[in-house]
Amino acid sequence: MSKGRILSGMQPTGILHLGNYEGALRNWVRLQDEYEAYFCIVDWHALTTLYEDTKQIKENIRQVAIDFIAAGLDPDKCAVFVQSDVKEHAELHLLLSMITPVPWLERVPTYKEKQEQLQLESASYGLLGYPVLQAADILVYKANVVPVGRDQLPHLELSREICRRFNNIYGEIFPEPEAKLTEYPVLPGTDGRKMSKSYDNAIYLADSAEETTRKIRSMFTDPLKVYKNDPGHPETCPVFALHQVYNKAETEQIAHDCRAGTLGCVACKTRLAEAMNQALAQVRERRKELEDDPSKLDKILASGAEKARVIASETMKQVRSVMGIG
């Protein structure tokens, strides 16, 4: 662990979009060179809200795994695996749940938010205990670092509190995981709102170049720029926001021409589509390779789970020993 150990994961709710790519995956690709890295598809977490409809979960797991590898995660540098393939996560979750006070879980902001969002009359234990499973995901690898956005800090702080409580009772087994804050652009979707599956406004890593171009052509632009020669306001235009991510070299000129009324929205969108398709070409190529060879993905996930189990099983030996069980 001379480099330190890092853990992060995503739920398999379907194919990933550019917001996921820019918000997490790009950062993970960089971090795999800096840390001993474990990246997990957290299918048990998905069951906290999708337990009534699991028909798509296996295919969703595969699609997310394909997106992970296509985005640049290298199985030779990191472990990419499915949470439920490493049973030690569940065992540590059970043991940590024995020492975690219920009021700690009830004060997590997203607990009440999920109840309201899903209009639940009574939440399941799984939803209430979600943060305990999250703590287990992190602690079973003795991860030093967890990459998070600012909105996820309360969740990580609860993992740290559970870690401290365990160590106070049983001895110093786990390092306290530190947050590695990741600042990333919030990408607008095709309707100008935050890119999201639920808004049906996303551009996906699995989209073809043609589909990406079609979606960009349909995007909302500056409502005050009615005609081609009208002066524009790029700072409020979602198309320009995507230029700033995928076409940085031209953003200054594009902003100038837009404000001057010499660049129309159609031409602006065309330039964005060209730049975005060029930036995503390698991702799409790697994606096609994995879709054409399912056995390759199976081997990657099996190998990743084996790497993860080596660490997780050693951790659980120590946990059982200090707790006097097993």
Secondary structure per residue as TSV (DSSP state, phi and psi in degrees):
chain	resnum	aa	ss	phi	psi
A	1	M	-	360.0	29.2
A	2	S	T	-60.5	-29.8
A	3	K	T	-87.4	-8.5
A	4	G	-	85.4	158.6
A	5	R	E	-121.2	140.1
A	6	I	E	-129.7	145.1
A	7	L	E	-137.4	134.9
A	8	S	E	-153.9	165.3
A	9	G	E	-159.7	170.5
A	10	M	E	-139.6	149.7
A	11	Q	-	-77.2	145.7
A	12	P	-	-86.5	75.6
A	13	T	S	-98.6	8.1
A	14	G	S	132.7	-179.5
A	15	I	S	-58.9	150.7
A	16	L	-	-90.4	148.7
A	17	H	B	-108.4	178.9
A	18	L	H	-64.8	-26.7
A	19	G	H	-63.6	-41.5
A	20	N	H	-64.6	-39.5
A	21	Y	I	-63.8	-51.0
A	22	E	I	-75.7	-30.9
A	23	G	I	-79.9	-24.6
A	24	A	I	-139.6	-53.6
A	25	L	I	-61.5	-42.6
A	26	R	H	-58.5	-41.1
A	27	N	H	-67.5	-41.0
A	28	W	H	-60.8	-41.2
A	29	V	H	-58.9	-39.7
A	30	R	H	-69.7	-41.8
A	31	L	H	-69.1	-24.3
A	32	Q	T	-64.9	-18.7
A	33	D	T	-88.6	-14.5
A	34	E	T	-104.6	-18.9
A	35	Y	S	-136.1	163.9
A	36	E	E	-76.7	110.2
A	37	A	E	-113.3	139.0
A	38	Y	E	-129.6	121.1
A	39	F	E	-123.2	123.3
A	40	C	E	-120.4	140.4
A	41	I	E	-95.4	108.2
A	42	V	-	-89.8	80.6
A	43	D	H	-72.0	-31.8
A	44	W	H	-64.4	-37.5
A	45	H	H	-61.2	-37.6
A	46	A	H	-61.8	-29.9
A	47	L	H	-69.5	-15.4
A	48	T	H	-63.3	-24.9
A	49	T	H	-125.5	-15.8
A	50	L	H	-111.5	23.4
A	51	Y	T	-67.2	-20.9
A	52	E	T	-85.6	-16.0
A	53	D	-	-137.4	91.1
A	54	T	-	-109.9	13.2
A	55	K	T	-62.0	-33.1
A	56	Q	T	-96.3	-1.6
A	57	I	H	-65.8	-37.5
A	58	K	H	-65.4	-43.8
A	59	E	H	-67.6	-37.3
A	60	N	H	-62.5	-39.1
A	61	I	H	-59.3	-45.2
A	62	R	H	-65.0	-41.3
A	63	Q	H	-66.1	-40.5
A	64	V	H	-66.1	-41.1
A	65	A	H	-61.6	-41.5
A	66	I	H	-60.8	-43.9
A	67	D	H	-63.7	-39.3
A	68	F	H	-55.2	-52.0
A	69	I	H	-70.9	-41.6
A	70	A	H	-61.4	-34.1
A	71	A	H	-71.5	-16.7
A	72	G	T	126.8	0.6
A	73	L	-	-66.9	129.6
A	74	D	-	-106.7	114.7
A	75	P	T	-59.4	-18.2
A	76	D	T	-80.7	-16.3
A	77	K	T	-105.6	-23.9
A	78	C	E	-145.7	169.4
A	79	A	E	-101.1	122.3
A	80	V	E	-113.0	121.0
A	81	F	E	-153.1	170.8
A	82	V	E	-101.0	132.0
A	83	Q	G	-51.1	-47.8
A	84	S	G	-71.0	-9.1
A	85	D	G	-80.8	-8.6
A	86	V	-	-122.1	93.6
A	87	K	T	-65.8	-17.3
A	88	E	H	-60.4	-26.8
A	89	H	H	-58.1	-46.4
A	90	A	H	-68.3	-39.6
A	91	E	H	-64.5	-44.6
A	92	L	H	-68.3	-35.1
A	93	H	H	-57.4	-46.5
A	94	L	H	-59.3	-46.8
A	95	L	H	-69.0	-39.4
A	96	L	H	-67.4	-31.2
A	97	S	H	-65.1	-23.1
A	98	M	T	-70.7	-22.6
A	99	I	T	-113.0	2.0
A	100	T	S	-97.0	117.9
A	101	P	-	-64.7	138.8
A	102	V	H	-58.5	-40.8
A	103	P	H	-58.4	-29.5
A	104	W	H	-60.0	-39.9
A	105	L	H	-77.0	-35.6
A	106	E	H	-69.1	-21.1
A	107	R	T	-89.9	-3.8
A	108	V	-	-65.9	123.9
A	109	P	H	-54.3	-41.3
A	110	T	H	-71.8	-16.3
A	111	Y	H	-63.2	-51.4
A	112	K	H	-69.6	-36.0
A	113	E	H	-61.1	-43.6
A	114	K	H	-65.4	-40.7
A	115	Q	H	-58.6	-43.8
A	116	E	H	-71.8	-43.0
A	117	Q	H	-61.6	-42.4
A	118	L	T	-92.2	-0.2
A	119	Q	T	52.9	51.4
A	120	L	-	-87.9	128.4
A	121	E	S	-71.0	-39.1
A	122	S	S	-143.6	128.9
A	123	A	-	-78.9	151.8
A	124	S	-	-77.2	161.5
A	125	Y	H	-60.3	-36.1
A	126	G	H	-59.6	-40.7
A	127	L	H	-69.2	-42.4
A	128	L	H	-63.6	-40.6
A	129	G	T	-88.5	5.6
A	130	Y	H	-47.7	-47.3
A	131	P	H	-64.5	-25.9
A	132	V	H	-71.4	-41.6
A	133	L	H	-64.4	-37.8
A	134	Q	H	-62.2	-42.1
A	135	A	H	-62.1	-40.8
A	136	A	H	-62.9	-40.3
A	137	D	H	-55.8	-40.6
A	138	I	H	-78.6	-48.3
A	139	L	H	-73.7	-28.3
A	140	V	T	-64.3	-20.7
A	141	Y	T	-102.6	2.7
A	142	K	T	50.9	44.4
A	143	A	-	-66.3	132.7
A	144	N	S	-81.5	-29.4
A	145	V	E	-135.9	140.4
A	146	V	E	-131.2	118.1
A	147	P	E	-74.0	124.6
A	148	V	E	-141.9	156.4
A	149	G	-	-85.9	167.8
A	150	R	G	-59.7	-33.3
A	151	D	G	-68.5	-15.9
A	152	Q	G	-97.7	-1.8
A	153	L	H	-58.5	-40.3
A	154	P	H	-58.6	-36.5
A	155	H	H	-65.6	-45.0
A	156	L	H	-67.1	-35.9
A	157	E	H	-62.9	-35.9
A	158	L	H	-66.6	-38.3
A	159	S	H	-60.6	-38.6
A	160	R	H	-66.7	-38.7
A	161	E	H	-66.2	-41.5
A	162	I	H	-63.5	-41.4
A	163	C	H	-59.0	-48.3
A	164	R	H	-62.8	-40.2
A	165	R	H	-63.9	-44.5
A	166	F	H	-60.6	-48.4
A	167	N	H	-62.7	-36.4
A	168	N	H	-66.8	-33.1
A	169	I	H	-82.9	-43.6
A	170	Y	H	-113.8	-5.7
A	171	G	-	108.5	165.7
A	172	E	S	-76.1	89.3
A	173	I	-	-99.0	-41.8
A	174	F	S	-109.0	138.2
A	175	P	-	-75.0	146.9
A	176	E	-	-74.5	120.1
A	177	P	-	-69.1	134.1
A	178	E	E	-98.9	146.0
A	179	A	E	-77.5	136.7
A	180	K	E	-112.4	97.5
A	181	L	E	-65.4	132.2
A	182	T	-	-115.8	120.1
A	183	E	-	-95.3	128.0
A	184	Y	-	-146.7	155.0
A	185	P	-	-71.6	138.8
A	186	V	-	-83.5	108.7
A	187	L	-	-78.0	134.7
A	188	P	B	-78.3	148.0
A	189	G	-	-86.1	-172.9
A	190	T	T	-67.6	-18.8
A	191	D	T	-100.2	5.4
A	192	G	S	93.6	-18.9
A	193	R	S	-79.2	171.1
A	194	K	B	-55.6	135.2
A	195	M	-	-62.3	127.5
A	196	S	-	-159.0	142.8
A	197	K	T	-59.2	-42.0
A	198	S	T	-65.9	-25.1
A	199	Y	T	-87.3	-7.2
A	200	D	T	54.3	43.5
A	201	N	-	-129.6	21.1
A	202	A	-	-97.2	151.3
A	203	I	-	-105.3	123.3
A	204	Y	B	-100.3	154.3
A	205	L	T	-62.0	-27.6
A	206	A	T	-82.2	-8.3
A	207	D	-	-66.9	142.0
A	208	S	-	-73.4	169.6
A	209	A	H	-61.1	-38.2
A	210	E	H	-67.0	-42.1
A	211	E	H	-67.5	-39.0
A	212	T	H	-61.9	-45.1
A	213	T	H	-61.0	-42.8
A	214	R	H	-60.6	-43.2
A	215	K	H	-66.6	-39.6
A	216	I	H	-66.2	-38.8
A	217	R	H	-63.6	-25.7
A	218	S	T	-89.3	-0.4
A	219	M	-	-68.0	148.2
A	220	F	-	-67.0	146.3
A	221	T	-	-128.5	-158.8
A	222	D	-	-66.5	115.4
A	223	P	T	-67.3	-17.2
A	224	L	T	-87.5	-9.5
A	225	K	-	-99.0	86.0
A	226	V	-	-79.5	-42.8
A	227	Y	S	-112.1	159.0
A	228	K	T	-53.2	-42.4
A	229	N	T	-89.4	1.6
A	230	D	S	-68.2	143.4
A	231	P	-	-66.2	137.5
A	232	G	-	-102.8	175.4
A	233	H	-	-130.9	80.1
A	234	P	G	-58.8	-28.1
A	235	E	G	-64.9	-17.3
A	236	T	G	-110.3	5.2
A	237	C	-	-99.0	123.2
A	238	P	H	-64.0	-28.6
A	239	V	H	-64.8	-43.1
A	240	F	H	-65.2	-35.5
A	241	A	H	-59.5	-37.7
A	242	L	H	-74.2	-32.6
A	243	H	H	-57.3	-39.8
A	244	Q	H	-64.6	-20.9
A	245	V	H	-95.0	-43.2
A	246	Y	H	-108.3	-4.1
A	247	N	-	-145.0	48.8
A	248	K	G	-57.5	-35.3
A	249	A	G	-63.1	-26.6
A	250	E	G	-106.8	0.5
A	251	T	H	-62.7	-39.1
A	252	E	H	-62.7	-44.9
A	253	Q	H	-68.6	-39.6
A	254	I	H	-62.6	-44.1
A	255	A	H	-60.9	-43.1
A	256	H	H	-62.9	-48.2
A	257	D	H	-67.1	-34.9
A	258	C	H	-64.4	-48.2
A	259	R	H	-64.5	-32.7
A	260	A	H	-79.8	-10.4
A	261	G	T	78.5	18.1
A	262	T	-	-101.0	-1.5
A	263	L	S	-125.0	116.1
A	264	G	-	-80.7	162.8
A	265	C	H	-65.6	-36.5
A	266	V	H	-62.6	-46.4
A	267	A	H	-65.8	-37.8
A	268	C	H	-62.5	-42.7
A	269	K	H	-66.6	-38.7
A	270	T	H	-61.7	-42.8
A	271	R	H	-66.5	-37.1
A	272	L	H	-65.0	-45.2
A	273	A	H	-59.6	-42.6
A	274	E	H	-62.8	-45.4
A	275	A	H	-67.2	-41.6
A	276	M	H	-67.6	-43.3
A	277	N	H	-64.5	-35.7
A	278	Q	H	-66.3	-41.6
A	279	A	H	-66.4	-29.4
A	280	L	T	-98.7	3.0
A	281	A	H	-59.1	-46.9
A	282	Q	H	-67.3	-36.6
A	283	V	H	-60.3	-46.1
A	284	R	H	-65.5	-36.6
A	285	E	H	-64.7	-45.8
A	286	R	H	-65.6	-35.5
A	287	R	H	-62.0	-44.5
A	288	K	H	-63.7	-39.1
A	289	E	H	-59.7	-42.4
A	290	L	H	-73.1	-36.4
A	291	E	H	-67.6	-33.8
A	292	D	H	-78.0	-17.0
A	293	D	-	-134.0	78.1
A	294	P	H	-58.0	-31.9
A	295	S	H	-64.8	-29.6
A	296	K	H	-64.1	-43.0
A	297	L	H	-65.6	-40.6
A	298	D	H	-57.1	-43.2
A	299	K	H	-67.0	-39.3
A	300	I	H	-62.5	-46.1
A	301	L	H	-68.5	-38.5
A	302	A	H	-65.8	-43.1
A	303	S	H	-64.5	-41.6
A	304	G	H	-62.6	-42.0
A	305	A	H	-64.7	-37.4
A	306	E	H	-65.3	-43.8
A	307	K	H	-59.1	-43.4
A	308	A	H	-65.9	-40.6
A	309	R	H	-64.6	-32.9
A	310	V	H	-57.3	-46.4
A	311	I	H	-73.6	-47.0
A	312	A	H	-63.6	-39.1
A	313	S	H	-68.3	-35.9
A	314	E	H	-67.0	-41.3
A	315	T	H	-60.1	-44.4
A	316	M	H	-68.9	-29.4
A	317	K	H	-60.0	-43.9
A	318	Q	H	-66.7	-41.3
A	319	V	H	-63.4	-47.8
A	320	R	H	-61.1	-38.0
A	321	S	H	-63.7	-49.7
A	322	V	H	-71.5	-24.6
A	323	M	H	-88.5	-8.9
A	324	G	T	72.0	33.6
A	325	I	-	-128.2	165.8
A	326	G	-	80.2	360.0
